[in-house]
């Protein structure tokens, strides 16, 4: 039982000693997140679907 108390005390003292080593600081430059999103494919798909519907509705014109 005494060994457990000694080991627990050593663990706590080690953790408290390491607690001062961690330093968190904000970066001086702003964080930039570049989101290059390609929406061209979706727009072309919608245009193609719309054109197909228009052709189907006006088959006598085309």
C-alpha positions in Angstrom: 0.0 0.0 0.0 2.8 2.4 0.8 4.4 1.7 -2.7 1.1 2.8 -4.3 1.1 6.1 -2.4 4.8 6.7 -3.3 4.2 5.9 -7.0 1.1 8.1 -7.0 3.1 10.9 -5.4 5.9 10.5 -7.9 3.5 10.6 -10.8 1.8 13.7 -9.6 5.1 15.5 -9.0 6.3 14.5 -12.5 3.1 15.8 -14.1 3.2 19.0 -12.1 6.9 19.5 -13.2 6.0 19.0 -16.8 3.1 21.3 -16.7 5.3 24.4 -16.9 7.0 23.2 -20.1 4.0 23.6 -22.3 3.7 27.0 -24.0 0.7 27.9 -26.2 0.9 31.1 -28.2 -1.1 32.5 -31.1 0.7 32.9 -34.4 1.8 36.4 -35.4 0.4 36.0 -39.0 -3.2 35.2 -39.6 -4.2 31.6 -40.5 -5.2 31.4 -44.2 -7.4 28.6 -45.4 -7.7 28.4 -49.1 -10.9 26.8 -50.4 -10.6 26.2 -54.1 -14.0 24.9 -54.9 -14.8 24.0 -58.5 -18.5 24.6 -59.1 -18.2 24.6 -62.9 -19.2 21.0 -63.2 -22.4 21.5 -61.3 -23.3 24.6 -63.3 -22.7 22.8 -66.6 -24.8 19.8 -65.4 -27.7 22.1 -64.5 -27.4 23.9 -67.9 -27.3 20.6 -69.7 -30.4 19.3 -67.8 -32.3 22.6 -68.5 -31.4 22.5 -72.2 -32.5 18.8 -72.4 -35.8 19.7 -70.8 -36.3 22.7 -73.2 -35.6 20.5 -76.2 -38.0 17.8 -74.9 -40.7 20.4 -74.3 -40.2 22.1 -77.7 -39.4 19.1 -79.9 -41.2 20.7 -82.9 -38.8 23.6 -82.9 -35.6 21.6 -82.9 
